[in-house]
């Protein structure tokens, strides 16, 4: 599978496994940022 096949003609990411990985990475980044700020972290 090449990179272009993961996106539709409008540029939206359509590959679900890639979407899931990006979602997890962004959730982890948000949790880490909250931790650095001293805010409470809620596990999901």
PyMOL Python script that loads the backbone (N, CA, C, O; Angstrom):
from pymol import cmd

cmd.read_pdbstr("""\
ATOM      1  N   UNK A   1       0.856  -1.176   0.000  1.00  0.00           N
ATOM      2  CA  UNK A   1       0.000   0.000   0.000  1.00  0.00           C
ATOM      3  C   UNK A   1       0.902   1.238   0.000  1.00  0.00           C
ATOM      4  O   UNK A   1       1.819   1.346   0.814  1.00  0.00           O
ATOM      5  N   UNK A   2       0.639   2.149  -0.900  1.00  0.00           N
ATOM      6  CA  UNK A   2       1.436   3.372  -0.928  1.00  0.00           C
ATOM      7  C   UNK A   2       0.711   4.497  -0.181  1.00  0.00           C
ATOM      8  O   UNK A   2      -0.463   4.376   0.166  1.00  0.00           O
ATOM      9  N   UNK A   3       1.417   5.560   0.050  1.00  0.00           N
ATOM     10  CA  UNK A   3       0.892   6.675   0.823  1.00  0.00           C
ATOM     11  C   UNK A   3      -0.378   7.261   0.209  1.00  0.00           C
ATOM     12  O   UNK A   3      -1.322   7.578   0.934  1.00  0.00           O
ATOM     13  N   UNK A   4      -0.414   7.405  -1.086  1.00  0.00           N
ATOM     14  CA  UNK A   4      -1.572   8.020  -1.737  1.00  0.00           C
ATOM     15  C   UNK A   4      -2.849   7.206  -1.560  1.00  0.00           C
ATOM     16  O   UNK A   4      -3.946   7.764  -1.590  1.00  0.00           O
ATOM     17  N   UNK A   5      -2.720   5.911  -1.379  1.00  0.00           N
ATOM     18  CA  UNK A   5      -3.917   5.082  -1.221  1.00  0.00           C
ATOM     19  C   UNK A   5      -4.539   5.233   0.166  1.00  0.00           C
ATOM     20  O   UNK A   5      -5.628   4.711   0.406  1.00  0.00           O
ATOM     21  N   UNK A   6      -3.884   5.925   1.069  1.00  0.00           N
ATOM     22  CA  UNK A   6      -4.406   6.127   2.422  1.00  0.00           C
ATOM     23  C   UNK A   6      -5.286   7.370   2.518  1.00  0.00           C
ATOM     24  O   UNK A   6      -5.906   7.614   3.553  1.00  0.00           O
ATOM     25  N   UNK A   7      -5.342   8.153   1.446  1.00  0.00           N
ATOM     26  CA  UNK A   7      -6.102   9.399   1.432  1.00  0.00           C
ATOM     27  C   UNK A   7      -7.096   9.401   0.280  1.00  0.00           C
ATOM     28  O   UNK A   7      -6.861   8.786  -0.761  1.00  0.00           O
ATOM     29  N   UNK A   8      -8.221  10.108   0.482  1.00  0.00           N
ATOM     30  CA  UNK A   8      -9.178  10.235  -0.615  1.00  0.00           C
ATOM     31  C   UNK A   8      -8.819  11.442  -1.472  1.00  0.00           C
ATOM     32  O   UNK A   8      -7.808  12.103  -1.235  1.00  0.00           O
ATOM     33  N   UNK A   9      -9.647  11.722  -2.462  1.00  0.00           N
ATOM     34  CA  UNK A   9      -9.360  12.791  -3.407  1.00  0.00           C
ATOM     35  C   UNK A   9      -9.394  14.186  -2.757  1.00  0.00           C
ATOM     36  O   UNK A   9      -8.857  15.145  -3.312  1.00  0.00           O
ATOM     37  N   UNK A  10     -10.023  14.291  -1.586  1.00  0.00           N
ATOM     38  CA  UNK A  10     -10.077  15.565  -0.872  1.00  0.00           C
ATOM     39  C   UNK A  10      -8.946  15.717   0.146  1.00  0.00           C
ATOM     40  O   UNK A  10      -8.848  16.740   0.823  1.00  0.00           O
ATOM     41  N   UNK A  11      -8.096  14.696   0.249  1.00  0.00           N
ATOM     42  CA  UNK A  11      -6.973  14.750   1.185  1.00  0.00           C
ATOM     43  C   UNK A  11      -7.288  14.219   2.568  1.00  0.00           C
ATOM     44  O   UNK A  11      -6.458  14.321   3.471  1.00  0.00           O
ATOM     45  N   UNK A  12      -8.467  13.654   2.750  1.00  0.00           N
ATOM     46  CA  UNK A  12      -8.842  13.091   4.050  1.00  0.00           C
ATOM     47  C   UNK A  12      -8.219  11.713   4.215  1.00  0.00           C
ATOM     48  O   UNK A  12      -8.223  10.901   3.290  1.00  0.00           O
ATOM     49  N   UNK A  13      -7.682  11.460   5.405  1.00  0.00           N
ATOM     50  CA  UNK A  13      -7.092  10.163   5.705  1.00  0.00           C
ATOM     51  C   UNK A  13      -8.200   9.125   5.829  1.00  0.00           C
ATOM     52  O   UNK A  13      -9.088   9.265   6.670  1.00  0.00           O
ATOM     53  N   UNK A  14      -8.158   8.095   5.008  1.00  0.00           N
ATOM     54  CA  UNK A  14      -9.215   7.084   4.998  1.00  0.00           C
ATOM     55  C   UNK A  14      -8.757   5.720   5.502  1.00  0.00           C
ATOM     56  O   UNK A  14      -9.593   4.841   5.711  1.00  0.00           O
ATOM     57  N   UNK A  15      -7.467   5.518   5.702  1.00  0.00           N
ATOM     58  CA  UNK A  15      -6.936   4.228   6.143  1.00  0.00           C
ATOM     59  C   UNK A  15      -7.131   4.099   7.658  1.00  0.00           C
ATOM     60  O   UNK A  15      -6.463   4.785   8.432  1.00  0.00           O
ATOM     61  N   UNK A  16      -8.047   3.216   8.078  1.00  0.00           N
ATOM     62  CA  UNK A  16      -8.407   3.119   9.493  1.00  0.00           C
ATOM     63  C   UNK A  16      -7.243   2.715  10.401  1.00  0.00           C
ATOM     64  O   UNK A  16      -7.101   3.308  11.470  1.00  0.00           O
ATOM     65  N   UNK A  17      -6.409   1.746  10.038  1.00  0.00           N
ATOM     66  CA  UNK A  17      -5.274   1.429  10.918  1.00  0.00           C
ATOM     67  C   UNK A  17      -4.348   2.632  11.141  1.00  0.00           C
ATOM     68  O   UNK A  17      -3.839   2.825  12.246  1.00  0.00           O
ATOM     69  N   UNK A  18      -4.131   3.428  10.111  1.00  0.00           N
ATOM     70  CA  UNK A  18      -3.303   4.616  10.250  1.00  0.00           C
ATOM     71  C   UNK A  18      -4.004   5.650  11.126  1.00  0.00           C
ATOM     72  O   UNK A  18      -3.365   6.306  11.949  1.00  0.00           O
ATOM     73  N   UNK A  19      -5.309   5.796  10.952  1.00  0.00           N
ATOM     74  CA  UNK A  19      -6.081   6.712  11.790  1.00  0.00           C
ATOM     75  C   UNK A  19      -5.992   6.298  13.256  1.00  0.00           C
ATOM     76  O   UNK A  19      -5.857   7.147  14.137  1.00  0.00           O
ATOM     77  N   UNK A  20      -6.067   4.996  13.516  1.00  0.00           N
ATOM     78  CA  UNK A  20      -5.998   4.495  14.892  1.00  0.00           C
ATOM     79  C   UNK A  20      -4.642   4.780  15.525  1.00  0.00           C
ATOM     80  O   UNK A  20      -4.573   5.172  16.690  1.00  0.00           O
ATOM     81  N   UNK A  21      -3.562   4.588  14.770  1.00  0.00           N
ATOM     82  CA  UNK A  21      -2.214   4.861  15.279  1.00  0.00           C
ATOM     83  C   UNK A  21      -2.062   6.350  15.579  1.00  0.00           C
ATOM     84  O   UNK A  21      -1.545   6.719  16.634  1.00  0.00           O
ATOM     85  N   UNK A  22      -2.503   7.198  14.672  1.00  0.00           N
ATOM     86  CA  UNK A  22      -2.401   8.641  14.883  1.00  0.00           C
ATOM     87  C   UNK A  22      -3.236   9.081  16.089  1.00  0.00           C
ATOM     88  O   UNK A  22      -2.814   9.944  16.858  1.00  0.00           O
ATOM     89  N   UNK A  23      -4.405   8.493  16.248  1.00  0.00           N
ATOM     90  CA  UNK A  23      -5.265   8.819  17.392  1.00  0.00           C
ATOM     91  C   UNK A  23      -4.552   8.478  18.696  1.00  0.00           C
ATOM     92  O   UNK A  23      -4.546   9.283  19.628  1.00  0.00           O
ATOM     93  N   UNK A  24      -3.954   7.300  18.770  1.00  0.00           N
ATOM     94  CA  UNK A  24      -3.243   6.894  19.976  1.00  0.00           C
ATOM     95  C   UNK A  24      -2.049   7.805  20.245  1.00  0.00           C
ATOM     96  O   UNK A  24      -1.809   8.188  21.390  1.00  0.00           O
ATOM     97  N   UNK A  25      -1.306   8.152  19.209  1.00  0.00           N
ATOM     98  CA  UNK A  25      -0.162   9.046  19.378  1.00  0.00           C
ATOM     99  C   UNK A  25      -0.598  10.419  19.902  1.00  0.00           C
ATOM    100  O   UNK A  25       0.038  10.973  20.799  1.00  0.00           O
ATOM    101  N   UNK A  26      -1.669  10.958  19.347  1.00  0.00           N
ATOM    102  CA  UNK A  26      -2.147  12.266  19.789  1.00  0.00           C
ATOM    103  C   UNK A  26      -2.700  12.219  21.207  1.00  0.00           C
ATOM    104  O   UNK A  26      -2.518  13.167  21.971  1.00  0.00           O
ATOM    105  N   UNK A  27      -3.374  11.127  21.570  1.00  0.00           N
ATOM    106  CA  UNK A  27      -3.859  10.982  22.942  1.00  0.00           C
ATOM    107  C   UNK A  27      -2.698  10.895  23.921  1.00  0.00           C
ATOM    108  O   UNK A  27      -2.752  11.468  25.008  1.00  0.00           O
ATOM    109  N   UNK A  28      -1.651  10.179  23.536  1.00  0.00           N
ATOM    110  CA  UNK A  28      -0.468  10.072  24.388  1.00  0.00           C
ATOM    111  C   UNK A  28       0.233  11.422  24.530  1.00  0.00           C
ATOM    112  O   UNK A  28       0.686  11.776  25.619  1.00  0.00           O
ATOM    113  N   UNK A  29       0.322  12.167  23.444  1.00  0.00           N
ATOM    114  CA  UNK A  29       0.931  13.489  23.488  1.00  0.00           C
ATOM    115  C   UNK A  29       0.133  14.419  24.400  1.00  0.00           C
ATOM    116  O   UNK A  29       0.718  15.168  25.183  1.00  0.00           O
ATOM    117  N   UNK A  30      -1.180  14.378  24.305  1.00  0.00           N
ATOM    118  CA  UNK A  30      -2.028  15.217  25.153  1.00  0.00           C
ATOM    119  C   UNK A  30      -1.845  14.841  26.626  1.00  0.00           C
ATOM    120  O   UNK A  30      -1.748  15.724  27.478  1.00  0.00           O
ATOM    121  N   UNK A  31      -1.796  13.551  26.930  1.00  0.00           N
ATOM    122  CA  UNK A  31      -1.606  13.102  28.314  1.00  0.00           C
ATOM    123  C   UNK A  31      -0.243  13.547  28.837  1.00  0.00           C
ATOM    124  O   UNK A  31      -0.139  13.992  29.980  1.00  0.00           O
ATOM    125  N   UNK A  32       0.779  13.437  28.035  1.00  0.00           N
ATOM    126  CA  UNK A  32       2.129  13.842  28.431  1.00  0.00           C
ATOM    127  C   UNK A  32       2.186  15.350  28.683  1.00  0.00           C
ATOM    128  O   UNK A  32       2.815  15.808  29.637  1.00  0.00           O
ATOM    129  N   UNK A  33       1.521  16.108  27.816  1.00  0.00           N
ATOM    130  CA  UNK A  33       1.474  17.559  27.975  1.00  0.00           C
ATOM    131  C   UNK A  33       0.785  17.926  29.283  1.00  0.00           C
ATOM    132  O   UNK A  33       1.258  18.798  30.013  1.00  0.00           O
ATOM    133  N   UNK A  34      -0.344  17.255  29.587  1.00  0.00           N
ATOM    134  CA  UNK A  34      -1.031  17.512  30.857  1.00  0.00           C
ATOM    135  C   UNK A  34      -0.129  17.164  32.039  1.00  0.00           C
ATOM    136  O   UNK A  34      -0.114  17.873  33.045  1.00  0.00           O
ATOM    137  N   UNK A  35       0.614  16.081  31.912  1.00  0.00           N
ATOM    138  CA  UNK A  35       1.524  15.667  32.978  1.00  0.00           C
ATOM    139  C   UNK A  35       2.611  16.732  33.191  1.00  0.00           C
ATOM    140  O   UNK A  35       2.927  17.073  34.330  1.00  0.00           O
ATOM    141  N   UNK A  36       3.172  17.246  32.116  1.00  0.00           N
ATOM    142  CA  UNK A  36       4.196  18.280  32.227  1.00  0.00           C
ATOM    143  C   UNK A  36       3.652  19.553  32.870  1.00  0.00           C
ATOM    144  O   UNK A  36       4.372  20.267  33.569  1.00  0.00           O
ATOM    145  N   UNK A  37       2.393  19.822  32.628  1.00  0.00           N
ATOM    146  CA  UNK A  37       1.743  21.011  33.223  1.00  0.00           C
ATOM    147  C   UNK A  37       1.344  20.776  34.673  1.00  0.00           C
ATOM    148  O   UNK A  37       0.950  21.710  35.372  1.00  0.00           O
ATOM    149  N   UNK A  38       1.444  19.537  35.122  1.00  0.00           N
ATOM    150  CA  UNK A  38       1.044  19.219  36.489  1.00  0.00           C
ATOM    151  C   UNK A  38      -0.433  18.960  36.640  1.00  0.00           C
ATOM    152  O   UNK A  38      -0.952  18.928  37.756  1.00  0.00           O
ATOM    153  N   UNK A  39      -1.109  18.776  35.538  1.00  0.00           N
ATOM    154  CA  UNK A  39      -2.539  18.497  35.567  1.00  0.00           C
ATOM    155  C   UNK A  39      -2.749  17.002  35.767  1.00  0.00           C
ATOM    156  O   UNK A  39      -1.861  16.195  35.494  1.00  0.00           O
ATOM    157  N   UNK A  40      -3.934  16.648  36.245  1.00  0.00           N
ATOM    158  CA  UNK A  40      -4.223  15.230  36.432  1.00  0.00           C
ATOM    159  C   UNK A  40      -4.417  14.578  35.079  1.00  0.00           C
ATOM    160  O   UNK A  40      -4.947  15.183  34.146  1.00  0.00           O
ATOM    161  N   UNK A  41      -3.974  13.321  34.988  1.00  0.00           N
ATOM    162  CA  UNK A  41      -4.065  12.552  33.750  1.00  0.00           C
ATOM    163  C   UNK A  41      -5.110  11.475  33.944  1.00  0.00           C
ATOM    164  O   UNK A  41      -5.057  10.711  34.908  1.00  0.00           O
ATOM    165  N   UNK A  42      -6.062  11.414  33.022  1.00  0.00           N
ATOM    166  CA  UNK A  42      -7.120  10.408  33.061  1.00  0.00           C
ATOM    167  C   UNK A  42      -6.784   9.345  32.037  1.00  0.00           C
ATOM    168  O   UNK A  42      -6.653   9.642  30.850  1.00  0.00           O
ATOM    169  N   UNK A  43      -6.640   8.092  32.492  1.00  0.00           N
ATOM    170  CA  UNK A  43      -6.349   6.995  31.564  1.00  0.00           C
ATOM    171  C   UNK A  43      -7.607   6.590  30.837  1.00  0.00           C
ATOM    172  O   UNK A  43      -8.703   6.605  31.397  1.00  0.00           O
ATOM    173  N   UNK A  44      -7.430   6.219  29.553  1.00  0.00           N
ATOM    174  CA  UNK A  44      -8.577   5.759  28.759  1.00  0.00           C
ATOM    175  C   UNK A  44      -8.368   4.362  28.310  1.00  0.00           C
ATOM    176  O   UNK A  44      -9.224   3.797  27.629  1.00  0.00           O
TER     177      UNK A  44
END
""", "prot")
cmd.dss("prot")
cmd.show_as("cartoon", "prot")
cmd.util.cbc("prot")
cmd.orient("prot")
